[in-house]
Amino acid sequence: MTACCTPATILLVDDEESILNATRLWLLNAGFTSIVVLNDNRKLLPLLNDQPVGVVVLDLMMPHCSGQDLLPEITRQYPEVQVIVMTGSQDVEAAVTCMKRGAIDYLLKPTEPDRLVTSVQNALQIYNLRSELSAIRRHLNTTTPANAAAFSPILTRSRLMHQLFNYIEAVAVSPEPLLITGETGVGKEMFVRACHAASGRTGTLVAENVAGLDEHIFSDTLFGHRRGAFTGADQDRKGLVAQAAGGTLFLDEIGDIGPASQIKLLRFLQEKQYTPLGADHPVRTEVRIVAATHRDPNELLAKGLLRRDLFYRLSFHQLHIPPLRERKEDIPLLTIHFLEEAAAALNRSTPAPPPNLFDHLAVYPFPGNVRELKAMVFDAVSRHQGHVMSLDCFPALQPGRAGNTAASIRTDAEDPSIRFSQTSFPTLKEAEELLIREALHRADGKKSVAAALLGITRQALYSRLSGNKQAPT
């Protein structure tokens, strides 16, 4: 698959050299870079066979072979290629015939430059969208990514995560923006790095947390400045966009930038060009924008904190990374990995995890996700002094600790079996039984884990289950 960071080729076919040269210059001035000209239509089909082409601008009235005869052959053999017909004939019937045979537009000579540029832009957009859709379908039908090395740093056994790998690989080659959402600590930047690695882009990956940047700093950070642009600007400074040219620019916490900065970013996404502070002319660049936020975009939109037009631009492709509590099968794998990593960092032997550790971790809510698990394991290894670790090395898992209490009792809508009666208030005994039943449910019947959730000892839970309420807590 050709990486989309390489622009699709535009092929101009006309027997008049003057028209070919003029059309090529119009398109070059509009920012198109990959343009091929052909003055002999007999070479058209062989050329399409030899190299990928996104758009053909085809003259109808040429010697050797009519454009009307070539058109159905192009659409039959190369259905992905978008064809724009350009001719001096004002024959309405011919125009209708061309559109029926697959042409996407019909231009009359002499064609206005703006009209031609708009038509080519539309044709390229359709070509790119269809190419991306085909790529997504191919990748989503596979079980593992073709470029497995790009995703190897992300440790997971989750089927859902592997589906996300396939999606990322499918859209990695797209030039359109990607928006990644997910709670703090789920690993959004690791997905960005995987996306860049799978993209085939020759430029670098540049990352920036844009939360809190005011309008001036945001513009200078992204677009740079020229010498003398403001007091203290004693030399030119390249912005992040220029540094990431031909590569990927990752803007983290995009939901926290101000209104003025949102407008500047939107304009850059629309026009694909920017003007450094103090510069006289805009600069056009090819860079893939990947944005991320831990905040819910729908809430940001509802509160007016995020422009809808910017959101739609940024979320051309969109990916949500599930929290760790929704992929518990990854917890043992990550824990062992972090135990080894922490031991190596502290120059110690890798300790054996304590008994029942994974049972306790399975019911822990992990508000900080993978980042919290890593910090928890590193802290435990630093506390540990022997070979087999103790649960005492994991303070957050101890009974009564805030992080280990039930995050929330399921609502009656989630589980009607624990719904309080509408006509009577539960007694203390009923409430206790409800809490014990809920804790055992969350702990999959493991009493030691349920006791930890309730903030009591295992012996106290056994006593309550057996009817002895005098056991110490």
N, C-alpha and C positions, 0 to 999 in steps of 0.2 A: 504494500500500500504506500502510495506517495504521501509524505507528510504534508499537511495543509499549510505548513509554514512556507512551502514552495507555492507561489501563486499559480493558479490554473492558467494555461496558455490560451491566448486569444489568436485565432487564425483568420487573417484577412485574405479573401479570395476575389481578385478582380483582374481583368486583362489590361486595365489602364494604369500605368505606373504612377501617373500624377495623383490619381485618386488613392492608390495604395499608400503613397508617401504622405499625403495630407491626412488620411485617416489614422495612420500610424502616429503621426506627430500629435494629433488631437488626443489620442489615448495616452501617449507618453506624458503629455502636459497634465492630464487628469490624474496621473499617479499610477497608471498600469505599467507593469515592468516586463511581463513575459508576452511579447507580441511577435508573431511570425507572419510574413507576407508571402503570397503565392500568386503568380500571374498566369499560371497554366493549370486549368481545372482538371486536366487529365492526371495530375499528380496528387489530387486532393485525397482520394481514398487510400492510396498507398501511404501518404503521410500520416493519416489518422491511424493507420495500422502500426506505424513505427513509433509514434510518440503520443502521450496523452494530451488531449486538447479539451478545454472546457467549453469554449464558445467559438462558433464559426460565423463570420460575417460574409455572406455569400452574394455575389452579384448574379442576377438571373441571366442577363444577356451577354453571353461570352461565346467565343468560337469553340469548336471541337465538340462541346457537350453543353446542353442547356442546363441552367441552374435548377429549373423545374424537374429535370430528369435526375439530377444528382441528389436533390433534396430527399426523396423517399429512400434512396440507397443509404444516405447518411443516417437517417432516423431508424432504418431497419438494422443496419450493421452496428451502429454506435448510438443506441438510444439515450445514453447519458449525456451526449453532446447537445448543447443548446444552439439552434441555428437562427440567425437573424438574416432575413433577406433584404438586400439593398439594391434598388434598380431605378432606372429612369422612366420606366413604363408606368403610366397611371391606369393601367388596366385593372379594374375592380375585380373582375372574374379571376384574373391571375393571382391577385392578393388573397382572395378567398381560398383558391386552390392550394396556395402555399401554406396557409394556416391549417387547412385540413390535413396536409401532408406532414405536419409536425413543426413548422416554423414557429418560433416564439414571438416574433415581431416582423413587421414589414415597413421598411423605410424607403422614402422616395428621394432620389437624387434631384438637385443638390441637397444633402442632408445638413441640418444645423448641427454644429459640434456638440452642443448641450444635449440635443435629442439623441445623438448617437451614444454619447457617454452614459446617459441614463438607461438606454436600452441595454448596453453592455453590462452595466452594473446589475440590472435586474436579472439578466441571463446568468451572470456569474453567481448571483445569490441562489438562484434556483439550482444551478449545477452543484454548488457547495452543499446545499441542504440535502439534495438527493444522495450525494456521495456520503455524507455523514449518516443519513438514515440507513443506507445500505451497510455501512461499517458497523453501526450500532446493532443492526439485526444479526450480522455475522458473529459479532463478539458475544452477544447475549445468548446465542445458541451454542456457545462453547462452554466447557466446564472449567477450563483453566485459561489464564491469559497467555497469549503467544509469547509475550515478553515477560516471563516469570521473574527475571532478575530485577526488573523495575519495582516489583512488589515484595521482594524477599525481606526487606527490613520490617515489614508489617507482619507480626506474628499473629496468626489466627487459625482457628479451626472452624470458624463460623461460616455456614453456608451463605448467609446474608452478606458477609464481608467479601466472600469470593465473587458474589454477584456484582458487588460494587467494583471489584477489580476489573471485571469484564466491561462494565460501563465506562470506567475511567479510561481503559485502554482504547475503547471505541471513540471517545470524544477527545482523546489526547491530541490527535492530529488536527483537530478543528481550530480555526483561527478565532472563533467566537469565544466570548467570556464564559467562565465557569464559576458558579457560586457554590461554595461548600458550607453547609451549616452543621451544627452539632454542638453539644455542651462543651464547656471548658474541659480540656484534658483528654478528649477522645482521640486525638492524633490527626487533626486537620492538616497540619503542616506536612506530616508524613505522606498523606495522600497527594498533596501538592507536589512534593518531590517525586513521587511515583508517576504522577501525570507528566511532569516535565521529562523524566527519564524515558517514558514510553512515547513521547511526542516525536522524537527524532530531530528536535530543533538544535541548531548549531550554536545558538546564543546561550547565555548563562541564565540561571535562575536567580532572581533578585527578590528578596523578601523585605517587607517593611510593615511594622505595626503602625497603622495610621490613626489609632485612637488618640484623641486629644490634640492633634495638629491643627493649629489655627489656619485661617485662609492663606496668609502669606507664607507660612512655613510649609503648608501642604503644596502650594504651587512651586516653591523653590525645591522642595524635596523631590517631587515627581518630575518637574520640567527643567530644573536648573536655572542658571542665569548667565548673563554676559557681564564682562568686566564693566564696572561703572553703573550697573543697574540700580544700585542703592549704596548708601554710605557703608563702607567696609567691604564692598565687592571689588577687591583689588585684582581678581583674575576670574576667568571663565570657570564655571562649575557645571559638570554634567549631572543631570538629574537621573533618577532611577529609570525612567523610560528609556533614556539613551543608553544607560548601562545594560539594560535588558534587551536591547535591540536584537531581533532574531531569536529571542528566547522567551522566557516567561517572567512576568512581573506579578508577584504575590502580594496582595494588599490585605493584611489581616485586620480584623475588627472593623470592617467597612461600615458596620451599622452605627459607628460612633463618630463619624465625620460630620461637620457642620453643613448647613444649607449651601453656603457659597462654594465650599469645596465639592459638594455633590454636583453642582452645576458645571464646574470646571471638568470634573471627571466624566460627566455625561457628554460634554462637548467633545472631549478627546475620543471617547468610544464611538461617537457618531461620525466624526470627521477623520479619525485615525491620523491626526496631525496635532501638533502643539506648538506654542510659541514660548521659548524660554524668556524669563524676565529680562527686559532690556533689549530683546532682539527685535529686528524689523520685519522678519519674514518667518512664517510658520515652517516647521520641520515635519516631514512625513516619515513615519516609521512603521515597521512590522513587529509587533510585540503581542504576545498572548497575555491577556489579563485573567488572573485567577483571584477571586475575592473570597473572604471567609468571615463568618460572624458566629458567635456563640448565642446570639439573641434570635428570637423568633421573628423572621421577616414580617409575618402577618401582624404581629404586635407593633413592630416599628412603623408599618404602613398605617395601621389604625390610629396610632398616636401622632401621625404626621412627622415622624422623625426620619423617614426615608422616602425620597421622591419615588413615585410609582414608575415614572419613565426610566429612572436610573435602575430601579429594581428589575424591570423587564429587560433592560440591556444587559445587566450583570448576570441574570439567570437564564441566559440563552440555553446553557446547560446547567443543571442543578443536581447536587448530590447531598444527601443527608446521612451523616455517620451516626449509627446507633450508639447509645451509651453502653458502658461496660455491663451494667445490670441487665441489659437485654441480650447479651451474648455471654452468658456465664460459662459456656464451654471454653472460653478463652482464658479464664482466670487461672487455672492450674498451669497452663502453658506459659503465660506471662510471668506468673510467680516464680517458677523454676528459672526462667530466663533472668529475671531480676536478682534472684538469689546468686546466680553465677556471676552476674555483672557486678553486684555489690561486693561479693567476696574478692573478685579480681581487683576492684578499685581499692579495697582495704588491705590487699595483700594477705588474704586469709584463705583457708580451705573452704570450699563450698559446704555450708551446713545442710544437714538433712532437715526438711520441714517438720514441724511438730505434728503429732497425730491430730486428726480432725481439723487441721488448719483449713483445708479446702472446704469443709462443711461450713465453717464459720465465715469464710470469705464469700461463699455462695449466697449468704443471706445478708451480707453487708451492703448498704445502699450505694456506696462509692459515688458520692456527689462530685468528687474530683476526677472520677473515671480512671483511665490508665495512668495518668500522671500521679494520682493519689496512691494507687497501688504501688507504683515504683517507689514513691517516697516512703510508704509504709514498710516495704521490704528492706530498703536501704537502712532505715532507722532500726529495724529489727536486727539486721546483721551487725550493726554497730553496737547494739546492746548485748548481743549473744557472746558467750565466753566458752561454751563447750562444743560438742559435736552435734548432738541432736538438739534442736531449738525447742524452746518452751513457748507456749502461748503468751507467757508473761512478756515476751519480747514484742508483742503486738498490743500495745495499750488500747488502741481503738476498738479491739475485739473483746475487751474485758467487760463483764457484766456491769451494767449501770452507766457505761460511758455513752455520751450523747450520740456519737457516731454509730453506736451499735444498737440503739433502741429502734423499735419499729418506726420507719420513716412516716408512715401514716396507716391507720387502720383502713382497710378497703371500704369503700362506700357501699351503701345498700344497693346502688345500681350495679356495682361490680359483683357483689355476692349477696343475694337476698337471704342466705342462710344466717347471716350475722346481723340482720336488720333489727333494730330495736322496735318494740311494739309501739304502735301509734296511740294506744289507749292507756298504757302503763309505763312507768319509769322503771328501769332495771334495778334490781337489788344489787348490793355489793357482791353477793355471791354470784349472781348471774353475770355481772360485769367481769369478775375474775375468771369465770369459766369461759366467757367469750374471748378474753385476752389470751388465756392458755391455749384455747382451740386455734386462735389465729396464729400464735407463735409456732405451734406444732405444724400448722399448715405451711407456713413459710419455711420452716426448717425441714420439710419433707419427713416429719416424724422423728427427727434426731433430737433427743431430749436435751443433750448438752448444748446444742445450738439454740434450741428454744429457750433454755434457761438464760443463755447469754442475751437473747433478745429481750427477755422480760426483766433483766437486771437482777436476777437472783441466782443462787447457787443451784447446781444440779440436784443436790440433796433436798433443797427446799422445794424444787419442782416435783420431785418424787413424792414428797410428803403431801403436797397439795393434791396430786393426782390420786393418792391413796386415801385422802380424806383427813390427814393430819395437818391442821393449819397452824400448829404451834412451832413448826420448824423455823429456825432463824433465817433471816434474809440478808 
